[in-house]
Amino acid sequence: MKKVILVLLIITFISCNSNKKDDVVSANESVKDTTKSVVSGPVPNVIMTKEYVYQMGKQMYFWGWPLVNMHNRVLVMRKVPEPGLNGGAVPVAPVNHLCMTSDYITPAERYVACPNQDVVYGFGIMQLNESPVVVQVPDFGDRFWVVQLGNQRTDGIAKLGAMYGSKKGFYLIVGPGWNGKVPDGITEVFHSDTNLAFVIPRAFLNNTPEDRKAIQPVINQLMAYPLNEYDGKVKTKEWAKIPSFPDPNKSEGGKEVAFVIPEKFFAELPSILQEVPAFKGEESMYASFNSVLDAVKKDSTLMPVLTKAAIDAEKELIEPFRQFKNVGVPVGNYWNTTKNGAAFGTDYLSRTSAARANIFVNQPQETIYYNQDLDGKGAELNGKSNYTITFPKDLIPKVKGFWSLTVYDHNHFFFINDAKIYSLGTKNKNLKYNQDGSLTLYFQNEKPSGDKANNWLPVPKDKFGLLLRSYWPEESMLKGYTPPPLVKG
């Protein structure tokens, strides 16, 4: 535990100092000259003890986990022949293209933790060094929508959605250093600071046959493709008729498909350090990481040390984020939230914890997430008991988009149940409100009687967690909000 704390302190120290403003110096010119001078980095060929390499290895693993995760998702897309559903569940597409679902994502999905059944999803991976990418956005009318664009660090690189007043059009995504000509008809250009980027459209879907039908012609115009395929004309794809592929990637024990393998991590990290440019202030950290990797090249006995560091870091540092109680900022009643989703910068703790618990979170003005796996007294949620949550009228999430509350098993995936109920919220038009306008939801394994069944969320017979989403939150929620506690009984 002391070693874990030491690694996190090192990470925190680097994070804080990378954002720290330059100290004010005196008028003494020699002092000014000193602050402007180049600070030397690690000395080549310096002796490194195995203990030092081990501790640095854990820090490198923690920092690099989200970036390696993204790097390896590209490898899946490289094998995809055309847009379709992996295992009949997960939208996949060749690199620099997009695939959409035409309905809620299926409960069997195991590629991205904490999915929701409130939207139709899309997903695509871009390699912008191969080509800029055009994202074609339709007219969504009054329907809530957001197209998330992010870089290899999982930070957002664009503002594109209903909350920004974005319009129908063609949006161009370009990589670092691109200076090509922007074709006529492009609505806006977004720049990514990494060549690897991703696109995830989300469009709200009411849980009705009528809305399922109404959304099809809209999402059929939601596309992404390389710039050389752009001709200024709207392209369409009937997403309801895309093929399914056998899924070569298997989930172990119901967990998320592993995109970071500890035993392979340090063979992959050198590529990541080349792919992801250092932030200003990160140069010394990159130099330290590279000095360790250089030492390992020269001394083969050090690679097993790094491998052990990766294995231990996965268990001691990454695995605890599978529990919501270890993720985010407490806001009261044992709920936590992510304050800087998709805008992590040098907050390595928040980035990595989010990547393990709920990768591809939106920016706060797009979505605020509240998560927990404890009741109002701090005890673990367990389906052997029944629970309720009551939102007073003024605490029902205030949103311009939608809100929902979803149940997840201990691996942060849907609890598959016969009732096929996975979340409750805006999409549910049959919720029963109390006479005073408050709303009580019921969490239990067995279906309750009477009107309570309309407000029921099935839970497993063991540990579970909850995630409350507020899409396009109103200003009052952005300033601070505490969901009510879960009450056992």
C-alpha positions in Angstrom: 0.0 0.0 0.0 2.9 2.4 0.8 4.2 1.7 -2.7 0.8 2.5 -4.3 0.6 5.7 -2.4 4.2 6.6 -3.5 3.3 6.1 -7.1 0.2 8.2 -6.9 2.1 11.0 -5.1 4.6 11.0 -7.9 1.8 11.2 -10.5 0.1 14.0 -8.5 3.4 15.9 -8.2 4.0 15.7 -11.9 0.4 16.7 -12.6 0.5 19.7 -10.3 3.8 21.0 -11.5 3.0 20.6 -15.2 0.1 23.1 -14.7 1.9 25.4 -12.3 2.5 29.0 -13.6 6.1 30.2 -13.9 7.3 31.5 -10.6 7.8 35.3 -10.5 11.5 36.1 -10.4 13.2 39.2 -9.2 14.5 41.9 -11.5 18.0 40.5 -11.2 19.0 39.6 -14.8 21.1 36.6 -13.8 18.1 35.0 -12.2 16.0 35.7 -15.3 18.7 34.1 -17.4 18.7 31.1 -15.2 15.0 30.5 -15.5 15.3 30.7 -19.3 18.1 28.2 -19.5 17.5 24.6 -20.6 17.2 22.2 -17.7 19.2 19.1 -18.3 17.4 15.7 -18.3 18.4 12.2 -17.3 22.1 11.3 -17.7 22.7 8.6 -20.4 23.9 5.2 -19.1 23.1 6.1 -15.4 22.9 3.1 -13.1 19.3 2.1 -12.3 18.5 -0.3 -9.6 15.7 -2.8 -10.1 13.7 -1.2 -7.4 13.9 2.1 -9.1 12.9 0.5 -12.5 10.0 -1.3 -10.7 8.6 1.9 -9.2 9.0 3.9 -12.4 7.4 1.0 -14.3 4.2 1.3 -12.1 4.1 5.0 -12.7 4.5 4.5 -16.5 1.8 1.9 -16.5 -0.7 4.1 -14.7 0.0 7.1 -17.0 0.0 5.1 -20.2 -3.0 2.8 -19.6 -5.6 4.9 -21.4 -3.3 5.7 -24.3 -2.3 2.0 -24.8 -6.0 1.2 -24.6 -6.8 3.5 -27.4 -3.8 2.3 -29.5 -5.0 -1.3 -29.3 -8.6 -0.4 -30.2 -7.2 0.6 -33.6 -6.0 -3.0 -34.2 -9.6 -4.2 -33.9 -10.8 -1.8 -36.5 -7.9 -2.8 -38.9 -9.5 -6.2 -39.2 -13.0 -5.0 -40.0 -14.0 -5.4 -43.7 -16.9 -2.9 -43.6 -19.2 -1.2 -41.0 -21.0 -3.8 -38.9 -21.6 -5.3 -35.5 -19.0 -7.3 -33.8 -20.7 -10.3 -32.2 -24.0 -8.8 -33.3 -23.6 -6.1 -30.6 -20.7 -3.6 -31.0 -20.6 -1.1 -33.8 -17.2 -1.3 -35.6 -15.9 0.1 -38.9 -12.7 0.3 -40.9 -10.3 3.0 -39.7 -11.5 6.5 -40.8 -15.1 5.3 -41.1 -18.0 5.1 -38.7 -20.6 2.5 -37.8 -24.0 3.3 -36.1 -26.5 1.1 -34.2 -30.1 1.6 -35.3 -31.5 0.9 -31.8 -30.3 0.7 -28.2 -27.1 -1.2 -27.8 -27.6 -4.8 -26.8 -27.0 -5.9 -23.2 -24.3 -8.4 -24.4 -21.9 -5.5 -25.3 -18.5 -5.8 -23.6 -16.3 -3.4 -25.5 -17.1 -0.2 -23.6 -17.9 -0.2 -19.9 -21.1 1.6 -18.6 -23.1 1.7 -21.9 -26.5 3.2 -21.8 -29.9 2.4 -23.3 -31.0 5.9 -24.0 -29.4 6.6 -27.3 -28.4 5.1 -30.6 -24.6 5.0 -30.6 -22.0 5.2 -33.2 -18.3 4.5 -33.1 -15.3 5.1 -35.3 -11.5 5.2 -34.9 -9.5 7.7 -37.0 -5.9 7.7 -38.0 -5.5 11.3 -39.2 -1.9 10.8 -40.4 -3.5 8.6 -43.1 -6.2 11.0 -44.0 -8.4 13.8 -42.6 -11.9 12.6 -41.9 -15.2 14.2 -42.8 -18.1 13.7 -40.3 -21.4 14.2 -42.0 -24.1 15.5 -39.6 -27.8 15.4 -40.4 -30.6 17.7 -39.2 -31.8 16.2 -35.9 -34.6 18.7 -35.4 -35.6 18.8 -31.7 -33.9 15.5 -30.9 -31.0 15.6 -28.5 -27.7 14.7 -30.1 -24.0 15.0 -29.6 -21.1 13.9 -31.7 -18.1 13.3 -29.3 -14.7 13.7 -30.9 -11.7 12.9 -28.9 -7.9 12.3 -29.1 -5.7 9.4 -28.0 -5.6 10.8 -24.5 -9.5 10.6 -24.5 -9.7 14.4 -24.2 -12.4 16.2 -26.3 -11.2 18.0 -29.4 -14.5 19.5 -30.6 -17.8 21.1 -29.7 -20.4 19.4 -31.9 -24.0 18.8 -30.7 -27.3 20.3 -29.7 -25.9 22.1 -26.7 -23.6 24.1 -29.0 -26.2 25.0 -31.5 -24.4 22.9 -34.1 -26.1 22.6 -37.5 -26.5 20.1 -40.3 -23.3 20.0 -42.3 -19.9 18.5 -43.1 -17.2 18.7 -40.4 -13.6 18.1 -41.1 -11.3 16.4 -38.5 -7.5 17.0 -39.2 -4.4 15.8 -37.4 -1.4 17.7 -36.0 0.5 19.7 -38.6 -2.1 19.3 -41.4 -2.0 22.3 -43.8 -4.0 21.0 -46.7 -6.7 22.9 -48.5 -10.2 22.8 -46.9 -12.7 22.0 -49.7 -15.7 24.1 -50.3 -18.8 23.2 -48.4 -17.0 22.2 -45.1 -18.9 23.7 -42.2 -16.1 23.7 -39.6 -12.6 22.2 -39.1 -11.6 20.6 -35.8 -7.9 19.9 -35.0 -6.7 16.9 -33.1 -3.3 17.1 -31.4 -2.8 13.3 -31.8 -3.1 11.4 -35.1 -5.3 8.8 -33.4 -8.8 10.2 -32.7 -12.3 8.8 -32.2 -15.8 9.7 -33.1 -18.9 8.6 -31.0 -22.3 10.0 -32.0 -25.2 9.8 -29.6 -28.8 10.6 -30.5 -31.6 10.2 -27.9 -34.2 7.6 -28.6 -37.6 7.3 -26.9 -38.5 3.7 -26.0 -41.4 3.5 -28.5 -41.9 1.9 -31.8 -42.9 5.2 -33.3 -39.6 6.9 -32.3 -37.5 3.9 -33.5 -39.1 4.4 -36.9 -38.7 8.1 -36.9 -35.0 8.1 -36.1 -33.9 5.8 -38.9 -33.9 8.3 -41.8 -32.0 10.8 -39.6 -29.2 8.5 -38.5 -28.9 7.0 -42.0 -27.3 10.4 -42.9 -24.8 10.2 -40.0 -21.5 9.2 -41.7 -17.7 9.5 -41.4 -15.3 8.9 -44.3 -11.8 9.9 -45.5 -11.5 13.3 -47.1 -10.9 11.9 -50.6 -14.5 10.5 -50.5 -16.0 13.9 -49.9 -17.9 15.4 -52.8 -20.2 17.8 -51.1 -23.2 15.5 -51.5 -25.0 13.8 -48.6 -24.2 10.1 -48.4 -26.5 7.6 -46.7 -26.2 4.2 -45.1 -29.1 2.0 -43.9 -27.7 1.2 -40.5 -30.6 -1.2 -39.7 -29.3 -3.6 -42.4 -25.5 -3.7 -41.6 -23.9 -7.2 -41.2 -22.8 -8.9 -38.0 -19.3 -10.4 -37.6 -18.0 -13.1 -35.4 -16.2 -11.4 -32.5 -12.6 -12.7 -32.1 -12.2 -10.8 -28.8 -13.6 -12.5 -25.8 -14.7 -11.1 -22.5 -13.3 -13.0 -19.4 -15.7 -13.4 -16.6 -18.1 -10.7 -17.9 -15.4 -8.0 -17.8 -14.7 -5.4 -20.5 -12.6 -6.9 -23.4 -9.0 -6.3 -22.4 -7.2 -3.8 -24.6 -4.3 -3.4 -22.2 -2.3 -6.5 -21.5 0.2 -6.0 -18.7 2.7 -8.5 -20.1 2.7 -6.7 -23.5 2.5 -3.1 -22.2 6.2 -2.2 -22.2 6.7 -3.6 -25.7 3.9 -1.2 -26.8 4.8 1.9 -24.7 7.6 3.2 -26.9 5.2 3.6 -29.8 2.8 5.4 -27.6 5.4 7.9 -26.5 6.0 8.6 -30.2 2.3 8.8 -31.1 1.3 11.2 -28.3 3.2 14.4 -28.2 4.2 15.7 -24.7 2.2 18.5 -23.2 4.2 21.6 -22.4 5.7 20.7 -19.0 5.6 17.0 -19.7 9.0 16.9 -21.5 10.9 15.9 -18.3 8.5 13.1 -17.6 8.8 11.8 -21.1 12.6 12.0 -20.8 12.5 10.0 -17.6 10.2 7.3 -19.1 12.5 7.0 -22.2 15.6 6.8 -20.0 14.1 3.7 -18.3 13.2 2.2 -21.6 16.7 2.8 -22.9 18.2 1.2 -19.9 16.0 -1.9 -20.5 17.3 -2.1 -24.0 20.9 -2.3 -22.7 20.1 -4.7 -19.8 17.8 -7.5 -20.5 17.5 -8.4 -16.9 15.4 -5.3 -16.3 12.5 -6.2 -18.7 11.1 -8.9 -16.2 11.2 -6.1 -13.6 9.0 -3.9 -15.8 6.7 -6.7 -16.6 6.2 -7.4 -12.9 5.6 -3.7 -12.3 2.9 -3.8 -15.0 1.2 -6.8 -13.6 1.2 -5.4 -10.1 0.0 -2.0 -11.2 -2.9 -3.5 -13.0 -3.9 -5.3 -9.8 -3.1 -2.6 -7.3 -3.8 0.6 -9.2 -6.1 -0.1 -12.1 -8.4 -2.9 -10.8 -9.7 -0.8 -7.8 -11.4 1.6 -10.3 -13.8 -1.2 -11.2 -15.5 0.0 -8.0 -17.4 3.3 -8.4 -16.5 4.3 -4.8 -12.9 4.7 -6.0 -13.6 6.9 -8.9 -14.2 10.7 -9.1 -15.0 13.5 -6.7 -17.5 12.9 -3.8 -20.6 15.1 -4.0 -22.5 13.7 -1.0 -24.7 10.7 -0.2 -21.9 8.5 -1.4 -22.3 9.7 -5.0 -19.2 10.6 -7.0 -18.8 12.6 -10.2 -16.2 13.4 -12.8 -15.5 17.1 -12.8 -13.2 17.2 -15.8 -14.5 14.5 -18.2 -12.9 14.5 -21.6 -10.8 17.5 -20.4 -8.3 15.7 -18.2 -5.1 17.5 -19.3 -2.4 16.4 -16.9 -4.9 15.0 -14.3 -3.6 11.5 -14.9 -5.5 10.1 -11.9 -8.9 11.2 -13.3 -8.1 10.2 -16.8 -7.0 6.6 -15.9 -9.8 6.0 -13.4 -12.4 7.1 -15.9 -10.8 5.0 -18.6 -11.1 1.9 -16.5 -14.5 2.7 -15.0 -16.3 4.4 -17.9 -14.1 5.2 -20.9 -15.3 7.8 -23.5 -17.1 10.1 -21.0 -18.4 13.3 -22.4 -17.3 16.8 -21.4 -19.4 18.2 -18.4 -21.4 20.7 -20.4 -22.5 17.7 -22.5 -23.0 15.1 -19.8 -22.6 15.0 -16.0 -22.2 11.5 -14.6 -22.9 10.5 -11.0 -21.8 7.0 -9.9 -21.9 4.9 -6.8 -22.0 1.4 -5.4 -22.9 2.3 -1.8 -26.2 3.0 0.0 -26.9 6.1 2.0 -25.1 4.7 5.0 -22.0 3.7 3.1 -22.7 0.0 2.9 -22.1 -1.9 -0.4 -25.1 -2.3 -2.6 -26.2 -5.9 -2.9 -29.2 -7.4 -4.6 -30.0 -9.6 -1.6 -31.6 -6.4 -0.2 -34.2 -4.0 -1.6 -33.5 -0.3 -2.1 -35.3 2.9 -3.0 -34.3 6.4 -4.1 -36.7 9.3 -3.9 -36.0 12.4 -5.9 -37.8 15.4 -4.4 -39.5 17.4 -7.2 -36.7 20.0 -7.1 -34.0 17.3 -7.3 -35.2 15.5 -10.4 -32.2 16.2 -12.7 -32.7 19.5 -14.6 -31.6 18.9 -18.1 -32.2 20.2 -21.6 -31.4 16.8 -23.1 -32.3 13.8 -21.0 -31.5 12.0 -17.8 -31.4 8.3 -16.8 -30.4 6.1 -14.0 -28.8 2.8 -15.0 -28.0 -0.4 -13.0 -24.7 -2.2 -13.7 -23.2 -5.4 -12.4 -19.9 -5.4 -10.6 -18.1 -5.3 -14.0 -19.9 -2.1 -15.0 -22.1 -3.8 -17.6 -25.9 -4.3 -17.9 -27.5 -6.8 -15.5 -29.2 -9.0 -18.1 -32.7 -9.7 -16.8 -35.9 -11.3 -18.1 -37.8 -8.0 -17.8 -35.2 -6.3 -20.2 -35.2 -3.2 -18.1 -31.7 -1.6 -17.7 -32.4 2.1 -17.0 -35.2 4.5 -16.1 -35.5 8.2 -16.9 -36.7 10.6 -19.6 -37.4 7.9 -22.1 -39.9 6.2 -19.8 -43.3 7.8 -20.2 -45.0 5.5 -17.7 -43.1 6.5 -14.6 -45.4 7.1 -11.6 -44.8 10.3 -9.6 -45.8 10.8 -6.0 -48.6 13.3 -5.2 -46.1 15.9 -4.2 -44.3 15.6 -7.5 -41.4 13.6 -6.2 -40.2 10.4 -7.9 -39.4 7.1 -6.1 -37.5 4.4 -7.9 -37.2 0.8 -6.7 -34.1 -1.4 -6.9 -34.7 -5.1 -6.2 -34.2 -8.5 -7.7 -37.9 -9.4 -7.8 -40.6 -7.4 -9.5 -42.6 -5.3 -7.1 -46.4 -5.2 -7.1 -48.8 -2.6 -8.5 -47.6 0.8 -9.7 -44.2 0.3 -8.2 -43.4 -2.0 -11.2 -43.4 1.1 -13.5 -40.5 2.5 -11.4 -38.6 -0.7 -11.0 -35.0 -1.4 -11.9 -34.0 -5.0 -11.6 -30.7 -5.7 -9.8 -28.5 -8.8 -9.6 -28.5 -10.9 -6.4 -25.0 -9.7 -5.6 -23.0 -6.5 -5.9 -24.2 -3.8 -8.2 -23.6 -0.1 -9.0 -25.5 2.8 -10.3 -24.8 5.6 -12.8 -27.0 8.7 -13.1 -26.5 10.6 -16.4 -27.6 14.1 -17.0 -27.2 15.0 -20.7 -27.1 18.7 -21.5 -27.4 19.7 -17.9 -28.8 23.1 -16.9 -26.5 25.6 -15.3 -27.8 24.8 -11.8 -26.4 21.2 -12.2 -23.1 22.4 -13.5 -22.7 24.6 -10.4 -23.3 21.6 -8.1 -25.8 18.8 -7.5 -26.1 16.0 -5.0 -28.4 13.1 -5.9 -30.5 11.7 -3.1 -29.2 8.6 -1.2 -30.2 5.0 -1.8 -32.3 3.8 1.2 -32.1 0.1 2.1 -35.3 -1.5 3.3 
